[in-house]
Amino acid sequence: MTKQTSDTGLVIENITKSFGRGAIALKNTDFQVVPGEMVALIGASGSGKSTLLRHVSGFLAADVGSGAIRVGSNMVQKNGQVHRQIRRMRSDIGFIFQQFNLVGRMSVLTNVLTGMLPRVPLWRSLFGLFTPQEKQEAYEALKVIGIEALAYQRASTLSGGQQQRVAIARCLVQKAKIILADEPIASLDPESARTVMDILAKINRDHGITVLVSLHQVQFARRYCPRTIALRMGEVIYDGPSADLTPQHLRTLYGASVEELLDGTETLEFVSA
């Protein structure tokens, strides 16, 4: 695939989100991601990671009067109102879900081709009428992530790690300029998790695509992302080099033992790093 350099960063300005009975999911969240960065978003369950990513993609609106979110030159939302052209804007935003979000009865190649839906005519997408050139582009994306041999298998026959790799290929075909990955390795075994993170790092490095990935496993943030942003109860409590996230630092940030924040199989590796 052709190498590209993303000109798309992310600006989040004082975003607050509350749900029923005063529950605060995000509280004055404020940070920027420059184009081409790969940034980890960490925090315990319920810290606001998934909620924040859904605000960036325009799936959720912040509280009325609450700040703004801009992706590249597009104002996704402002003052609690999602832009009315959000569907068009999402063509630049790739979203990788924890549970893969593939159509199991369709082939791997067809699932990847759905990434083209924002830029092909509706009638063609409804009938699955993709050109040979478009199919070749999808096949090339599968080659990038290393599973082109599975192109014509049903997606439901793939392992979890393979399905997540298909989701990444779909973002490549979409020509996303920024990828939001919502705990993409949470349900994977350690080997598959490393493979998925290797691929995300590769496309960030080789294609210049901006990546914001939420992670529960701190050791993956330190290994793959130069910068980490940590949330606690909807607030940014750390924003800096991932290498500085020592066990002692994490205890201060989270008020919990480091063992609760790390995958137990790699705790010793992290502590000794």
Backbone hydrogen bonds in HBPLUS format (Angstrom, degrees):
<---DONOR---> <-ACCEPTOR-->    atom                        ^
c    i                          cat <-CA-CA->   ^        H-A-AA   ^      H-
h    n   atom  resd res      DA  || num        DHA   H-A  angle D-A-AA Bond
n    s   type  num  typ     dist DA aas  dist angle  dist       angle   num
A0006-SER N   A0208-GLY O   3.17 MM 202  5.33 149.7  2.26 111.6 118.8     1
A0072-GLY N   A0009-GLY O   2.90 MM  63  5.12 150.3  1.99 135.7 143.9     2
A0010-LEU N   A0033-VAL O   2.79 MM  23  4.90 159.7  1.83 145.0 149.8     3
A0033-VAL N   A0010-LEU O   2.77 MM  23  4.90 158.1  1.81 143.7 148.2     4
A0011-VAL N   A0070-ARG O   2.85 MM  59  5.10 160.1  1.89 155.6 159.4     5
A0070-ARG N   A0011-VAL O   2.86 MM  59  5.10 163.0  1.89 150.2 155.9     6
A0012-ILE N   A0031-PHE O   2.87 MM  19  5.34 163.4  1.90 168.8 174.1     7
A0031-PHE N   A0012-ILE O   3.00 MM  19  5.34 143.1  2.14 133.2 144.0     8
A0013-GLU N   A0068-ALA O   2.85 MM  55  5.18 171.2  1.86 168.8 166.6     9
A0068-ALA N   A0013-GLU O   3.04 MM  55  5.18 145.5  2.16 132.6 143.2    10
A0015-ILE N   A0029-THR O   2.90 MM  14  4.88 160.4  1.94 134.4 135.2    11
A0029-THR N   A0015-ILE O   2.91 MM  14  4.88 159.9  1.95 139.4 132.7    12
A0063-ASP N   A0016-THR O   2.91 MM  47  5.91 174.6  1.91 161.8 162.8    13
A0017-LYS N   A0026-LEU O   2.99 MM   9  4.86 156.2  2.05 120.9 124.7    14
A0025-ALA N   A0017-LYS O   2.74 MM   8  5.42 154.3  1.81 155.4 164.0    15
A0026-LEU N   A0017-LYS O   3.20 MM   9  4.86 160.2  2.24 132.1 134.8    16
A0019-PHE N   A0023-ALA O   2.72 MM   4  5.16 158.5  1.76 152.8 159.8    17
A0023-ALA N   A0020-GLY O   3.37 MM   3  6.03 166.6  2.39 117.8 121.1    18
A0027-LYS N   A0234-GLY O   2.85 MM 207  5.22 163.2  1.88 129.8 124.2    19
A0037-GLU N   A0034-VAL O   3.16 MM   3  5.81 158.3  2.21 145.0 143.7    20
A0211-VAL N   A0037-GLU O   2.92 MM 174  6.32 166.7  1.94 157.7 162.2    21
A0039-VAL N   A0211-VAL O   2.87 MM 172  6.23 163.7  1.90 160.0 160.6    22
A0213-VAL N   A0039-VAL O   2.96 MM 174  6.36 161.5  1.99 164.3 169.5    23
A0040-ALA N   A0227-ARG O   3.02 MM 187  6.42 166.2  2.03 154.6 156.0    24
A0229-ILE N   A0040-ALA O   2.81 MM 189  6.16 161.7  1.84 160.0 165.2    25
A0041-LEU N   A0213-VAL O   2.80 MM 172  5.84 153.6  1.87 139.4 139.7    26
A0215-LEU N   A0041-LEU O   2.89 MM 174  6.11 151.7  1.97 148.5 154.1    27
A0042-ILE N   A0229-ILE O   2.91 MM 187  6.30 158.7  1.95 153.1 160.2    28
A0231-LEU N   A0042-ILE O   2.91 MM 189  6.29 163.0  1.93 159.1 161.9    29
A0047-SER N   A0044-ALA O   3.04 MM   3  5.52 139.5  2.21 145.7 142.1    30
A0234-GLY N   A0047-SER O   2.84 MM 187  5.37 142.1  1.99 135.0 138.2    31
A0052-LEU N   A0048-GLY O   2.93 MM   4  6.00 155.2  1.99 147.8 154.0    32
A0053-LEU N   A0049-LYS O   3.10 MM   4  6.45 163.5  2.13 154.3 157.9    33
A0054-ARG N   A0050-SER O   3.04 MM   4  6.25 153.8  2.11 150.0 156.9    34
A0055-HIS N   A0051-THR O   3.10 MM   4  6.39 133.7  2.32 139.2 151.3    35
A0055-HIS N   A0052-LEU O   3.04 MM   3  5.10 131.0  2.29  97.5 111.2    36
A0056-VAL N   A0052-LEU O   3.04 MM   4  6.40 153.4  2.11 151.3 158.5    37
A0057-SER N   A0053-LEU O   3.13 MM   4  6.41 149.4  2.23 144.5 151.8    38
A0059-PHE N   A0054-ARG O   2.81 MM   5  5.06 130.9  2.05 158.1 166.7    39
A0060-LEU N   A0054-ARG O   3.13 MM   6  5.65 145.2  2.26 126.3 123.9    40
A0058-GLY N   A0055-HIS O   3.08 MM   3  4.98 148.9  2.18  97.6 107.3    41
A0066-SER N   A0063-ASP O   2.91 MM   3  5.32 147.1  2.02 143.4 141.3    42
A0065-GLY N   A0079-ASN O   2.97 MM  14  3.97 168.2  1.99 102.0  99.2    43
A0079-ASN N   A0067-GLY O   2.79 MM  12  5.36 164.9  1.82 168.8 167.7    44
A0069-ILE N   A0077-GLN O   2.93 MM   8  5.43 155.6  1.99 152.2 151.9    45
A0076-VAL N   A0069-ILE O   2.86 MM   7  5.58 124.2  2.18 139.8 156.2    46
A0077-GLN N   A0069-ILE O   3.38 MM   8  5.43 161.1  2.42 139.2 142.5    47
A0071-VAL N   A0074-ASN O   2.87 MM   3  5.30 148.6  1.96 160.2 162.6    48
A0074-ASN N   A0071-VAL O   2.99 MM   3  5.30 152.7  2.07 135.5 132.9    49
A0083-HIS N   A0076-VAL O   2.80 MM   7  5.49 176.4  1.80 151.8 151.1    50
A0078-LYS N   A0081-GLN O   3.03 MM   3  5.42 154.3  2.10 141.0 144.0    51
A0081-GLN N   A0078-LYS O   3.01 MM   3  5.42 155.5  2.07 114.5 122.0    52
A0086-ILE N   A0083-HIS O   3.11 MM   3  5.33 137.6  2.30 123.7 120.4    53
A0088-ARG N   A0085-GLN O   3.09 MM   3  5.56 124.1  2.42 109.9 122.5    54
A0089-MET N   A0085-GLN O   3.16 MM   4  6.50 158.6  2.20 149.9 156.5    55
A0090-ARG N   A0086-ILE O   2.90 MM   4  6.10 143.2  2.04 150.4 159.5    56
A0091-SER N   A0088-ARG O   3.20 MM   3  5.77 162.6  2.23 112.6 118.0    57
A0092-ASP N   A0089-MET O   3.09 MM   3  6.01 167.2  2.11 125.5 128.5    58
A0093-ILE N   A0090-ARG O   2.98 MM   3  4.83 150.5  2.07  99.8 109.2    59
A0177-LYS N   A0092-ASP O   2.83 MM  85  5.17 148.0  1.93 124.6 132.9    60
A0178-ILE N   A0092-ASP O   3.21 MM  86  6.53 147.6  2.32 165.9 173.5    61
A0094-GLY N   A0178-ILE O   2.84 MM  84  6.14 164.7  1.87 162.9 164.5    62
A0180-LEU N   A0094-GLY O   2.73 MM  86  6.05 167.8  1.75 163.6 164.3    63
A0096-ILE N   A0180-LEU O   2.81 MM  84  6.19 164.2  1.84 157.0 161.1    64
A0182-ASP N   A0096-ILE O   2.85 MM  86  6.08 165.6  1.87 173.4 170.6    65
A0100-PHE N   A0097-PHE O   3.34 MM   3  5.28 152.1  2.43 111.1 107.4    66
A0101-ASN N   A0099-GLN O   2.71 MM   2  5.74 145.6  1.82 106.1  97.5    67
A0106-MET N   A0103-VAL O   3.09 MM   3  5.66 153.2  2.16 117.0 125.0    68
A0156-SER N   A0104-GLY O   3.04 MM  52  4.17 151.6  2.12 128.8 119.8    69
A0155-ALA N   A0106-MET O   2.89 MM  49  6.10 165.0  1.92 164.0 160.7    70
A0111-ASN N   A0107-SER O   3.04 MM   4  6.32 157.1  2.09 150.3 156.5    71
A0108-VAL N   A0153-GLN O   2.82 MM  45  5.89 136.6  2.00 162.7 175.4    72
A0112-VAL N   A0108-VAL O   3.04 MM   4  6.37 151.9  2.12 149.1 156.9    73
A0109-LEU N   A0151-ALA O   2.84 MM  42  4.90 152.6  1.91 154.7 145.4    74
A0113-LEU N   A0109-LEU O   2.93 MM   4  6.22 151.9  2.01 146.5 154.9    75
A0114-THR N   A0110-THR O   3.16 MM   4  6.48 131.0  2.41 142.2 153.4    76
A0114-THR N   A0111-ASN O   3.30 MM   3  5.37 139.6  2.47  95.1 105.6    77
A0115-GLY N   A0112-VAL O   3.03 MM   3  5.80 162.5  2.06 119.1 124.6    78
A0116-MET N   A0113-LEU O   2.86 MM   3  5.61 167.6  1.87 123.3 127.6    79
A0117-LEU N   A0114-THR O   3.15 MM   3  5.40 167.6  2.17 111.2 115.1    80
A0119-ARG N   A0116-MET O   2.81 MM   3  5.59 156.9  1.87 129.0 136.4    81
A0124-ARG N   A0121-PRO O   3.14 MM   3  5.49 125.9  2.44 105.1 118.0    82
A0125-SER N   A0121-PRO O   3.16 MM   4  6.50 159.6  2.21 154.2 160.1    83
A0126-LEU N   A0122-LEU O   2.94 MM   4  6.16 155.6  2.00 156.6 163.0    84
A0129-LEU N   A0124-ARG O   2.81 MM   5  4.83 157.3  1.86 148.1 147.8    85
A0128-GLY N   A0125-SER O   3.25 MM   3  4.91 155.4  2.31  94.1 101.3    86
A0134-GLU N   A0131-THR O   3.07 MM   3  5.11 117.0  2.48  97.0 112.1    87
A0135-LYS N   A0131-THR O   2.95 MM   4  6.29 158.8  2.00 155.8 161.9    88
A0136-GLN N   A0132-PRO O   2.90 MM   4  6.09 151.4  1.98 144.5 152.5    89
A0137-GLU N   A0133-GLN O   2.98 MM   4  6.23 148.2  2.09 141.0 149.6    90
A0138-ALA N   A0134-GLU O   3.04 MM   4  6.36 153.5  2.11 146.3 152.8    91
A0139-TYR N   A0135-LYS O   2.92 MM   4  6.19 153.4  2.00 145.0 152.7    92
A0140-GLU N   A0136-GLN O   2.87 MM   4  6.13 152.3  1.95 147.4 154.6    93
A0141-ALA N   A0137-GLU O   3.05 MM   4  6.34 146.6  2.16 141.3 150.1    94
A0142-LEU N   A0138-ALA O   3.07 MM   4  6.43 148.9  2.17 144.3 152.4    95
A0143-LYS N   A0139-TYR O   3.01 MM   4  6.37 141.1  2.16 141.5 152.6    96
A0144-VAL N   A0140-GLU O   3.06 MM   4  6.41 145.8  2.18 142.9 151.4    97
A0145-ILE N   A0141-ALA O   3.32 MM   4  6.71 147.4  2.44 142.6 149.7    98
A0146-GLY N   A0142-LEU O   2.89 MM   4  6.02 106.9  2.44 133.3 151.5    99
A0147-ILE N   A0142-LEU O   3.07 MM   5  5.54 155.8  2.14 150.2 150.0   100
A0146-GLY N   A0143-LYS O   3.15 MM   3  4.81 150.9  2.24  93.4 102.2   101
A0150-LEU N   A0147-ILE O   3.04 MM   3  5.61 161.5  2.07 115.3 121.1   102
A0151-ALA N   A0148-GLU O   3.18 MM   3  5.25 161.5  2.22 115.0 114.6   103
A0153-GLN N   A0150-LEU O   3.10 MM   3  5.43 169.9  2.11 118.9 121.9   104
A0157-THR N   A0154-ARG O   3.03 MM   3  5.67 162.1  2.06 118.7 124.2   105
A0158-LEU N   A0155-ALA O   3.17 MM   3  5.63 168.0  2.18 116.6 120.1   106
A0163-GLN N   A0159-SER O   2.92 MM   4  6.18 159.0  1.97 154.2 160.2   107
A0164-GLN N   A0160-GLY O   3.01 MM   4  6.27 153.5  2.08 148.1 155.0   108
A0165-ARG N   A0161-GLY O   3.11 MM   4  6.37 143.8  2.24 139.6 149.2   109
A0165-ARG N   A0162-GLN O   3.13 MM   3  5.04 120.8  2.50  92.0 106.9   110
A0166-VAL N   A0162-GLN O   3.01 MM   4  6.38 145.7  2.14 145.7 155.1   111
A0167-ALA N   A0163-GLN O   3.07 MM   4  6.44 150.7  2.16 145.0 152.5   112
A0168-ILE N   A0164-GLN O   3.14 MM   4  6.49 142.6  2.29 138.5 147.9   113
A0169-ALA N   A0165-ARG O   3.00 MM   4  6.33 157.4  2.05 147.7 153.6   114
A0170-ARG N   A0166-VAL O   2.92 MM   4  6.22 150.4  2.00 149.4 157.7   115
A0171-CYS N   A0167-ALA O   3.27 MM   4  6.59 144.4  2.40 136.2 144.1   116
A0171-CYS N   A0168-ILE O   3.04 MM   3  5.16 121.9  2.39  97.6 112.0   117
A0172-LEU N   A0168-ILE O   3.13 MM   4  6.56 146.7  2.24 145.6 154.9   118
A0172-LEU N   A0169-ALA O   3.06 MM   3  5.01 118.2  2.46  93.2 108.7   119
A0173-VAL N   A0169-ALA O   3.01 MM   4  6.37 158.9  2.05 154.9 159.5   120
A0174-GLN N   A0170-ARG O   2.94 MM   4  6.11 145.2  2.06 140.4 150.8   121
A0176-ALA N   A0171-CYS O   3.24 MM   5  5.73 177.0  2.24 165.9 165.3   122
A0175-LYS N   A0172-LEU O   2.98 MM   3  5.06 144.3  2.11  99.0 110.1   123
A0210-THR N   A0177-LYS O   3.31 MM  33  6.43 150.7  2.40 149.8 141.7   124
A0179-ILE N   A0210-THR O   2.78 MM  31  6.21 158.4  1.82 157.0 163.1   125
A0212-LEU N   A0179-ILE O   2.95 MM  33  6.31 165.7  1.97 170.5 174.1   126
A0181-ALA N   A0212-LEU O   3.01 MM  31  6.35 164.1  2.03 148.7 153.3   127
A0214-SER N   A0181-ALA O   2.85 MM  33  6.21 163.2  1.88 175.4 178.5   128
A0183-GLU N   A0214-SER O   3.10 MM  31  5.01 128.9  2.37 116.8 128.4   129
A0186-ALA N   A0183-GLU O   3.31 MM   3  5.40 171.6  2.32 111.2 113.4   130
A0188-LEU N   A0185-ILE O   3.23 MM   3  5.21 169.7  2.24 110.5 112.1   131
A0193-ALA N   A0189-ASP O   2.86 MM   4  6.02 157.4  1.91 160.8 168.5   132
A0194-ARG N   A0190-PRO O   3.00 MM   4  6.22 157.7  2.05 147.7 152.4   133
A0195-THR N   A0191-GLU O   3.08 MM   4  6.36 155.2  2.15 145.0 152.0   134
A0196-VAL N   A0192-SER O   2.96 MM   4  6.22 164.1  1.98 154.4 157.4   135
A0197-MET N   A0193-ALA O   3.01 MM   4  6.22 165.0  2.03 151.6 155.8   136
A0198-ASP N   A0194-ARG O   2.82 MM   4  5.97 152.1  1.90 146.8 155.1   137
A0199-ILE N   A0195-THR O   3.02 MM   4  6.29 153.3  2.09 147.9 154.4   138
A0200-LEU N   A0196-VAL O   3.00 MM   4  6.32 162.3  2.03 152.2 156.7   139
A0201-ALA N   A0197-MET O   2.94 MM   4  6.11 160.2  1.98 148.0 153.5   140
A0202-LYS N   A0198-ASP O   2.88 MM   4  6.08 145.0  2.00 140.2 150.6   141
A0203-ILE N   A0199-ILE O   2.94 MM   4  6.24 164.8  1.96 160.2 161.6   142
A0204-ASN N   A0200-LEU O   3.03 MM   4  6.14 147.2  2.14 141.5 151.0   143
A0205-ARG N   A0201-ALA O   2.93 MM   4  6.06 154.8  1.99 142.2 149.1   144
A0206-ASP N   A0202-LYS O   2.66 MM   4  5.75 175.3  1.66 161.3 162.9   145
A0207-HIS N   A0203-ILE O   2.99 MM   4  5.08 146.4  2.10 118.6 128.7   146
A0208-GLY N   A0204-ASN O   3.13 MM   4  4.93 123.7  2.47 112.7 121.2   147
A0220-PHE N   A0217-GLN O   3.22 MM   3  5.76 141.0  2.38 110.3 119.3   148
A0221-ALA N   A0218-VAL O   3.01 MM   3  5.11 120.5  2.38  98.9 114.2   149
A0222-ARG N   A0218-VAL O   3.06 MM   4  6.43 159.0  2.10 156.9 162.1   150
A0223-ARG N   A0219-GLN O   3.07 MM   4  6.16 146.8  2.19 135.6 144.4   151
A0224-TYR N   A0220-PHE O   3.01 MM   4  5.95 159.9  2.05 148.1 151.8   152
A0225-CYS N   A0221-ALA O   3.01 MM   4  5.26 153.8  2.08 136.7 143.5   153
A0242-SER N   A0226-PRO O   2.97 MM  16  5.51 166.2  1.99 123.9 127.4   154
A0228-THR N   A0240-GLY O   2.91 MM  12  5.73 168.7  1.93 171.9 172.6   155
A0240-GLY N   A0228-THR O   3.10 MM  12  5.73 159.6  2.14 158.2 160.8   156
A0230-ALA N   A0238-TYR O   2.83 MM   8  4.95 161.8  1.86 138.6 143.9   157
A0237-ILE N   A0230-ALA O   2.89 MM   7  5.74 160.7  1.92 151.9 158.4   158
A0232-ARG N   A0235-GLU O   2.89 MM   3  5.33 151.0  1.97 145.5 154.9   159
A0235-GLU N   A0232-ARG O   3.09 MM   3  5.33 164.4  2.11 111.5 116.5   160
A0244-ASP N   A0241-PRO O   3.14 MM   3  5.61 154.2  2.21 108.9 116.2   161
A0245-LEU N   A0242-SER O   3.05 MM   3  5.54 166.9  2.07 118.5 121.6   162
A0246-THR N   A0244-ASP O   2.88 MM   2  5.67 130.2  2.13 109.3  94.0   163
A0249-HIS N   A0246-THR O   3.04 MM   3  5.04 113.9  2.49  97.3 113.2   164
A0250-LEU N   A0246-THR O   2.90 MM   4  6.21 159.8  1.94 158.3 164.1   165
A0251-ARG N   A0247-PRO O   2.99 MM   4  6.25 152.5  2.06 147.2 153.9   166
A0252-THR N   A0248-GLN O   3.19 MM   4  6.48 152.5  2.27 142.6 149.4   167
A0253-LEU N   A0249-HIS O   2.92 MM   4  6.23 155.7  1.98 150.2 157.5   168
A0254-TYR N   A0250-LEU O   2.84 MM   4  5.89 167.9  1.86 156.4 158.7   169
A0255-GLY N   A0251-ARG O   2.81 MM   4  5.09 141.7  1.95 131.2 140.0   170
A0260-GLU N   A0257-SER O   3.05 MM   3  5.66 147.6  2.16 115.4 123.2   171
A0261-LEU N   A0258-VAL O   3.01 MM   3  5.24 146.3  2.13 105.5 115.7   172
A0262-LEU N   A0258-VAL O   3.15 MM   4  6.32 125.2  2.47 147.8 162.1   173
A0266-GLU N   A0263-ASP O   2.86 MM   3  5.71 166.0  1.88 131.6 136.0   174
A0270-PHE N   A0266-GLU O   3.03 MM   4  6.29 155.7  2.10 152.0 158.2   175
A0271-VAL N   A0267-THR O   2.90 MM   4  6.18 167.7  1.92 158.8 161.9   176
A0272-SER N   A0268-LEU O   3.02 MM   4  6.09 152.3  2.10 145.8 152.4   177
A0273-ALA N   A0270-PHE O   3.09 MM   3  5.14 149.7  2.18 100.6 110.0   178
